[in-house]
């Protein structure tokens, strides 16, 4: 259990005011910020005045609304420049492997589609031809379905068309239905369609602009009971949400 370090309470309260304005997502009134910060209007006003004086916030003289200003922008850009997506994801990924025993992979979008870039073996390990650098199908893998749902359709279109022509199935694939389901549930799953005998669940990681930057997938062989999958599903979503948070990203409010 992590113990909070002793700090300066007024600074922590002040950061709560800034965080409230960020969560509001738009220029806001004093009353709105105070309510979001769970403090009185007079107390919130003192913190807002200090942030205006230091350049972190500005108050529009015409509307009196408060919004982020140049100081906050400089701080945010500096933090983003120092972020390493894989560094932020690695610890959480390993914790998920340790908690579930299942193999985990991270994938990004490359020229040829979803591509595995990190591999964390579980226990017992799984034996598959998939490895770092392997490309995954859009419609037949859990990872691919997440990209299909959340990746820019301009990027996806050509790869999808080539895949549909190359990998002819017994019947038509309802792409829109796949997208709707994954966007609603924020997770995708397959059972044996990518590699026979392996089940997979995959979830998204988003950046500050709400764009998909990474897909996290957990893979299970028949050594893992299928009735444990719902619990792992929840753990995977929590992990994706936490990585998104660490990247300063925007997690969808509704599925």
C-alpha positions in Angstrom: 0.0 0.0 0.0 1.4 3.4 -1.0 1.7 6.0 1.8 1.1 9.6 0.9 4.0 11.9 1.6 3.5 14.8 3.9 3.2 17.9 1.8 1.8 21.4 1.8 -1.9 21.2 2.1 -2.7 24.5 0.4 -0.7 23.4 -2.7 -2.7 20.2 -2.9 -6.0 22.1 -2.5 -4.9 24.5 -5.2 -4.1 21.7 -7.6 -7.5 20.3 -6.9 -9.0 23.6 -8.2 -6.9 23.3 -11.4 -8.0 19.7 -11.8 -11.6 20.7 -11.4 -11.3 23.2 -14.3 -9.6 20.6 -16.5 -12.4 18.1 -15.7 -15.0 20.7 -16.6 -13.4 20.9 -20.0 -14.4 24.5 -20.9 -14.1 28.1 -19.6 -16.1 28.1 -16.4 -17.7 30.3 -13.8 -16.4 30.8 -10.3 -19.5 28.9 -9.0 -19.0 26.0 -11.3 -15.3 25.6 -10.4 -16.1 25.9 -6.7 -18.8 23.2 -7.0 -16.4 20.9 -8.9 -13.7 21.5 -6.3 -16.1 20.8 -3.5 -15.2 24.1 -1.7 -16.9 27.4 -0.9 -17.0 30.2 -3.5 -14.9 32.5 -1.4 -12.2 29.8 -0.9 -12.1 28.9 -4.6 -11.9 32.6 -5.6 -8.6 33.0 -3.6 -7.0 30.1 -5.3 -8.2 31.2 -8.7 -6.8 34.7 -8.1 -3.4 33.3 -7.3 -3.4 31.1 -10.4 -4.4 34.2 -12.5 -1.6 36.2 -10.9 1.0 33.5 -11.8 -0.2 33.0 -15.4 -1.7 29.5 -15.0 -5.2 30.8 -15.5 -6.8 33.7 -17.1 -10.2 35.4 -16.5 -12.0 36.8 -19.5 -12.9 40.4 -18.7 -16.0 40.3 -20.8 -17.5 37.0 -19.6 -15.6 36.7 -16.2 -15.1 33.0 -17.1 -11.9 31.3 -16.0 -9.8 29.2 -18.3 -6.3 27.7 -18.5 -3.5 30.1 -19.6 0.1 30.1 -20.9 1.6 28.8 -17.6 -0.6 25.7 -17.7 0.2 25.2 -21.4 4.0 25.4 -20.8 3.7 22.9 -18.0 1.5 20.5 -19.9 3.7 20.6 -23.0 6.8 20.0 -20.9 5.2 17.0 -19.3 4.0 15.6 -22.6 7.5 16.0 -24.1 8.9 13.8 -21.4 6.2 11.1 -21.6 7.2 7.6 -22.9 4.1 5.7 -23.7 5.7 2.3 -23.2 7.4 3.3 -20.0 4.0 4.4 -18.6 2.4 1.2 -19.8 5.1 -1.3 -18.8 4.7 -1.4 -15.0 0.9 -1.6 -15.2 1.2 -4.4 -17.9 3.5 -6.4 -15.7 1.2 -6.0 -12.7 -1.7 -7.3 -14.8 0.4 -10.3 -15.8 1.3 -11.0 -12.2 -2.3 -10.7 -11.1 -3.8 -12.9 -13.8 -1.0 -15.2 -14.8 -1.9 -14.5 -18.4 0.3 -13.5 -21.2 0.0 -9.8 -22.2 0.9 -7.9 -25.4 0.9 -4.3 -26.4 0.2 -3.3 -30.0 0.3 -0.1 -32.0 -0.9 0.9 -35.5 1.8 0.5 -38.1 1.7 0.8 -41.9 0.4 -2.8 -42.3 -2.1 -2.6 -39.4 -2.1 -3.6 -35.7 1.4 -4.7 -34.8 2.7 -6.3 -31.6 5.5 -4.2 -30.0 5.7 -5.6 -26.5 5.3 -9.1 -25.1 4.9 -10.1 -21.4 4.9 -13.9 -20.9 2.5 -15.3 -18.3 2.6 -18.5 -16.3 2.2 -21.1 -17.7 3.5 -19.6 -20.9 1.7 -19.9 -24.2 3.2 -21.3 -27.3 2.3 -19.5 -30.5 3.9 -18.1 -33.7 2.8 -14.6 -32.5 5.8 -12.5 -31.4 7.0 -8.9 -31.4 6.6 -7.5 -34.9 3.6 -9.8 -35.8 0.7 -8.1 -37.6 -2.8 -8.9 -36.3 -6.0 -9.1 -38.3 -8.6 -6.3 -37.9 -11.7 -8.5 -37.9 -10.4 -11.8 -36.4 -8.3 -10.6 -33.4 -9.3 -8.8 -30.2 -6.5 -6.3 -30.8 -7.6 -5.7 -34.3 -11.3 -5.1 -33.3 -10.2 -2.4 -30.9 -8.3 -0.6 -33.7 -11.2 -1.1 -36.0 -13.5 0.6 -33.4 -11.2 3.5 -32.4 -8.5 4.1 -35.0 -9.0 6.9 -37.6 -11.0 5.3 -40.4 -8.7 6.9 -43.0 -5.9 4.8 -41.7 -8.0 1.6 -41.3 -9.8 1.6 -44.7 -7.1 0.3 -47.0 -5.8 -2.3 -44.5 -9.4 -3.5 -43.9 -10.2 -3.8 -47.6 -7.0 -5.8 -48.3 -7.8 -8.1 -45.4 -11.4 -8.7 -46.5 -10.3 -9.6 -50.0 -7.4 -11.8 -48.7 -9.1 -13.6 -45.8 -12.5 -14.6 -47.3 -14.8 -16.0 -44.7 -18.0 -18.2 -45.0 -20.2 -15.1 -44.8 -20.2 -11.3 -44.7 -18.6 -9.6 -41.7 -20.7 -6.8 -40.1 -18.0 -4.2 -39.6 -20.4 -1.6 -38.2 -21.7 -4.1 -35.6 -18.1 -4.8 -34.4 -17.5 -1.1 -34.1 -20.7 -0.5 -32.2 -20.1 -3.3 -29.7 -16.5 -2.4 -29.0 -17.3 1.3 -28.6 -20.1 0.4 -26.2 -18.1 -2.1 -24.1 -14.6 -0.5 -24.5 -13.3 -4.0 -24.9 -13.1 -6.8 -27.5 -12.7 -10.5 -27.2 -12.1 -13.5 -29.5 -11.9 -17.3 -28.8 -9.7 -19.3 -31.2 -10.2 -17.1 -34.3 -6.6 -15.7 -34.3 -4.8 -18.8 -33.0 -6.8 -22.0 -32.3 -6.9 -22.8 -28.6 -6.2 -19.2 -27.4 -8.7 -16.7 -26.1 -7.9 -13.0 -26.0 -9.4 -9.8 -24.5 -8.2 -6.4 -25.7 -8.7 -2.8 -24.5 -7.8 0.7 -25.7 -5.4 3.4 -24.4 -6.1 7.0 -25.4 -4.1 10.2 -25.5 -5.0 13.8 -24.5 -7.0 14.3 -27.7 -8.9 11.1 -27.1 -7.0 9.3 -29.9 -6.1 5.6 -29.7 -2.4 5.2 -29.1 -2.1 1.7 -27.8 -4.0 -1.6 -27.4 -3.5 -3.9 -24.4 -4.4 -7.5 -24.8 -4.4 -10.5 -22.4 -4.1 -14.0 -23.9 -5.2 -17.2 -22.3 -4.7 -20.8 -23.2 -7.0 -23.7 -22.2 -5.0 -23.9 -19.0 -7.0 -20.9 -17.8 -10.7 -21.3 -16.9 -13.1 -19.4 -19.1 -15.3 -18.6 -16.1 -12.4 -16.4 -14.9 -12.6 -14.2 -18.0 -15.2 -11.7 -16.7 -12.9 -10.8 -13.7 -9.9 -10.4 -16.1 -12.0 -8.3 -18.3 -12.6 -5.8 -15.5 -8.9 -5.9 -14.5 -7.9 -5.2 -18.1 -10.3 -2.2 -18.4 -8.9 -0.8 -15.1 -5.3 -1.2 -16.5 -6.2 0.6 -19.7 -7.9 3.4 -17.9 -4.9 3.8 -15.6 -2.4 3.9 -18.5 -4.7 6.5 -20.2 -4.7 8.6 -17.0 -0.9 8.4 -16.7 -0.6 9.7 -20.3 -2.9 12.6 -19.5 -5.4 11.0 -21.8 -9.2 11.2 -22.1 -11.0 8.0 -21.1 -14.5 7.8 -22.7 -17.3 8.7 -20.3 -19.7 6.3 -21.8 -19.3 3.1 -23.7 
